[in-house]
Amino acid sequence: MRLGVLSDIHANLPAFEAALEALREEGVDEVLVLGDLVGYGPHPKQVIARLMKEGLPTIAGAWDLRVAYPLPGTLPEGVGKATLEWTRSQLSERELNYLRSLRLSHRKVYGENRLVAFHGTPGNPEKHLDLLGPANQLLPHLERYGAATLLLGGRHLPLSRRVGLGLVADPGSVGLSLSGEPGADAMVLDTETLEVRFLKVPYDLGPLIFDLRAWGLPPVLEKVYRTGRFPQQD
């Protein structure tokens, strides 16, 4: 089976639509979304509406929880904090309930291979594992769930590696890629062979930048969309 994997849409509708179309052109059998549907971008309502219409299996990311619930602690000053309250103000109770309905994990068996997916780390969407770190720090997560594949969203950088006989991968970010080049990240996984292919999908920045400016959202985001990285000075 060929599984399309998306993560970190971050309220960027043109990127989401382009990535979804690219995966379907690839002929994937199913699309899985690893959270962070909202935050940063100007299209939280539209992204949620499209996800609800598509009915894609989707898990909650840290941003989805921050918007849906008044979590303890505050974000540091910066782009994230500047967009959090705005994002929440844009959503109806129905849309907030959709975010609250999302589970923290996705678990499914494909043939003989069990796949588990989380945003961040298992049990903590706010924390990230170092996917380039020692294999003995990653292997216990595969063993704990008896999984051949562990998918983790949230790093905004596409990466996959074999760990023992298994696979650990992050599909990157659809709407706020930090891979150093513009475009939406997407991933295609062969659930039998565990082979991975990453896509960098171009999309029209015009409507995104127009809406970003129209809503008065932080202009630094425009630079990220155009370059695939946050400027160091910001």
C-alpha positions as CSV (number, residue, x, y, z in Angstrom):
1,M,0.0,0.0,0.0
2,R,1.1,3.5,-0.7
3,L,0.4,5.9,2.1
4,G,0.6,9.7,1.6
5,V,1.7,11.6,4.8
6,L,1.2,15.3,5.5
7,S,2.0,17.3,8.6
8,D,2.2,20.9,9.9
9,I,-0.3,22.5,7.5
10,H,-0.3,25.6,9.7
11,A,-3.4,27.3,8.2
12,N,-1.8,27.5,4.7
13,L,-4.7,26.5,2.4
14,P,-2.9,26.9,-1.0
15,A,0.0,24.7,0.2
16,F,-2.4,22.1,1.6
17,E,-4.5,21.9,-1.6
18,A,-1.3,21.6,-3.7
19,A,0.2,18.9,-1.5
20,L,-3.1,16.9,-1.4
21,E,-3.4,17.1,-5.2
22,A,0.2,16.0,-5.6
23,L,-0.3,12.9,-3.4
24,R,-3.4,11.9,-5.3
25,E,-1.5,12.3,-8.6
26,E,1.0,9.9,-7.1
27,G,-1.8,7.4,-6.7
28,V,-1.6,7.0,-3.0
29,D,-4.2,4.7,-1.4
30,E,-4.7,6.8,1.7
31,V,-3.6,10.2,3.2
32,L,-2.7,10.6,6.9
33,V,-2.3,14.0,8.5
34,L,0.1,14.4,11.5
35,G,-1.3,17.5,13.1
36,D,-0.6,21.2,13.5
37,L,-3.4,22.1,11.2
38,V,-3.6,25.7,12.4
39,G,-1.3,28.4,13.8
40,Y,0.9,31.0,11.9
41,G,-1.0,31.1,8.6
42,P,-4.1,33.0,7.5
43,H,-6.5,30.1,6.7
44,P,-7.4,28.2,9.8
45,K,-11.1,28.1,9.0
46,Q,-10.6,27.0,5.4
47,V,-8.0,24.3,6.3
48,I,-10.3,22.8,8.9
49,A,-13.3,22.9,6.5
50,R,-11.3,21.1,3.9
51,L,-10.2,18.4,6.4
52,M,-13.7,17.9,7.6
53,K,-14.9,17.6,4.0
54,E,-12.2,15.1,3.1
55,G,-12.5,13.0,6.2
56,L,-8.8,12.3,6.3
57,P,-7.4,10.5,9.4
58,T,-5.8,13.3,11.4
59,I,-4.1,13.6,14.7
60,A,-3.7,16.6,17.0
61,G,-0.6,18.7,17.0
62,A,0.7,21.0,19.6
63,W,-0.8,24.1,17.9
64,D,-4.2,22.4,17.5
65,L,-4.2,21.9,21.3
66,R,-3.0,25.4,22.1
67,V,-5.9,26.8,20.0
68,A,-8.5,24.4,21.2
69,Y,-7.7,24.6,24.9
70,P,-6.3,27.2,27.3
71,L,-3.2,25.2,28.1
72,P,-1.0,26.2,31.1
73,G,2.1,28.2,30.2
74,T,2.5,30.8,27.6
75,L,4.3,31.0,24.3
76,P,7.5,33.2,24.2
77,E,7.1,36.5,22.5
78,G,7.3,36.2,18.8
79,V,5.5,35.1,15.7
80,G,3.7,32.2,17.4
81,K,2.3,34.2,20.2
82,A,1.3,36.9,17.8
83,T,-0.9,34.5,15.8
84,L,-2.3,32.3,18.6
85,E,-5.2,34.6,19.7
86,W,-6.0,35.7,16.2
87,T,-6.3,32.0,15.1
88,R,-8.6,31.2,18.0
89,S,-10.8,34.2,17.3
90,Q,-11.3,33.0,13.7
91,L,-12.8,29.7,14.6
92,S,-16.4,28.8,15.5
93,E,-17.3,26.4,18.3
94,R,-17.8,23.7,15.6
95,E,-14.3,24.1,14.3
96,L,-12.9,24.2,17.8
97,N,-14.8,21.0,18.6
98,Y,-13.2,19.4,15.6
99,L,-9.8,20.2,17.0
100,R,-10.8,18.9,20.4
101,S,-12.0,15.7,18.7
102,L,-8.6,14.8,17.3
103,R,-6.7,11.9,18.9
104,L,-3.0,12.1,19.9
105,S,-2.0,9.1,17.9
106,H,-2.8,7.0,14.8
107,R,-2.2,3.3,14.9
108,K,-2.9,0.9,12.0
109,V,-1.6,-2.4,10.7
110,Y,-0.8,-2.5,7.0
111,G,-0.3,-6.2,6.0
112,E,2.3,-7.5,8.4
113,N,3.6,-4.0,9.4
114,R,2.2,-2.0,12.3
115,L,2.4,1.8,11.9
116,V,2.1,4.3,14.7
117,A,2.1,8.1,14.3
118,F,2.3,11.0,16.7
119,H,3.0,14.7,16.6
120,G,6.1,15.6,18.5
121,T,6.9,12.5,20.5
122,P,4.7,9.7,21.8
123,G,2.5,11.2,24.5
124,N,3.9,14.8,24.2
125,P,3.1,16.8,21.1
126,E,5.2,19.7,22.4
127,K,8.5,17.8,22.5
128,H,10.6,16.6,19.6
129,L,12.9,13.6,19.3
130,D,16.2,14.0,17.6
131,L,15.8,11.8,14.6
132,L,19.5,12.1,13.8
133,G,20.4,11.0,17.3
134,P,21.6,7.6,18.5
135,A,19.5,4.7,17.2
136,N,19.2,3.3,20.8
137,Q,17.2,6.4,21.6
138,L,14.7,5.7,18.8
139,L,14.5,1.9,18.9
140,P,12.6,1.7,22.2
141,H,9.7,3.7,20.7
142,L,9.4,1.2,17.9
143,E,9.6,-1.7,20.3
144,R,7.1,-0.2,22.7
145,Y,4.4,-0.3,20.1
146,G,5.6,-3.4,18.2
147,A,5.8,-1.1,15.2
148,A,7.7,-1.3,11.9
149,T,7.1,2.4,11.2
150,L,7.1,5.4,13.6
151,L,5.9,8.7,12.0
152,L,6.5,11.9,14.0
153,G,5.4,15.3,12.8
154,G,6.4,18.7,14.1
155,R,10.0,19.4,13.0
156,H,9.2,21.0,9.7
157,L,12.1,19.1,8.1
158,P,11.6,16.0,6.0
159,L,13.7,13.1,7.3
160,S,13.6,9.3,7.3
161,R,16.0,6.7,8.6
162,R,16.1,3.0,9.2
163,V,16.4,2.0,12.8
164,G,17.0,-1.7,13.1
165,L,14.4,-3.4,10.9
166,G,12.1,-0.4,11.3
167,L,11.6,3.1,10.0
168,V,11.3,6.5,11.7
169,A,10.3,9.4,9.6
170,D,9.0,13.0,9.7
171,P,7.2,14.2,6.5
172,G,8.2,17.8,6.9
173,S,5.8,20.7,6.8
174,V,3.1,21.4,4.3
175,G,2.5,25.0,5.2
176,L,5.7,26.2,6.9
177,S,8.6,24.2,5.5
178,L,12.0,24.9,7.0
179,S,13.9,22.8,4.5
180,G,15.6,25.8,3.0
181,E,13.5,26.0,-0.2
182,P,9.9,27.1,-0.8
183,G,7.1,24.7,-1.3
184,A,5.0,22.2,0.5
185,D,6.5,19.0,1.9
186,A,4.8,15.7,1.5
187,M,5.8,12.1,1.8
188,V,4.9,8.8,0.1
189,L,5.5,5.6,2.1
190,D,5.3,2.1,0.8
191,T,3.9,0.4,3.9
192,E,5.2,-3.0,2.8
193,T,8.9,-2.2,1.8
194,L,9.1,0.9,4.1
195,E,10.6,2.8,1.2
196,V,10.0,6.6,1.5
197,R,9.9,9.3,-1.1
198,F,9.7,13.0,-0.3
199,L,8.0,15.5,-2.5
200,K,8.5,19.3,-2.6
201,V,5.3,20.7,-4.1
202,P,5.2,24.2,-5.5
203,Y,2.1,26.3,-4.9
204,D,0.9,29.8,-5.7
205,L,2.2,32.2,-3.0
206,G,0.0,35.1,-4.3
207,P,-3.3,34.3,-2.4
208,L,-1.3,33.3,0.7
209,I,0.7,36.5,0.9
210,F,-2.4,38.6,0.1
211,D,-4.3,37.1,3.0
212,L,-1.3,37.3,5.3
213,R,-1.1,41.1,4.7
214,A,-4.9,41.6,4.7
215,W,-5.1,40.1,8.2
216,G,-2.1,42.0,9.5
217,L,-0.2,38.8,10.5
218,P,3.5,39.0,11.2
219,P,5.4,40.0,7.9
220,V,8.3,37.7,8.8
221,L,6.1,34.8,7.7
222,E,6.2,36.0,4.1
223,K,10.0,35.6,4.2
224,V,9.6,32.0,5.5
225,Y,7.1,31.1,2.8
226,R,9.4,32.5,0.1
227,T,12.7,31.0,1.4
228,G,11.9,27.9,3.5
229,R,13.6,29.3,6.6
230,F,13.2,31.8,9.4
231,P,15.5,34.8,9.0
232,Q,18.0,34.7,11.8
233,Q,17.5,38.4,12.6
234,D,13.8,37.7,13.4
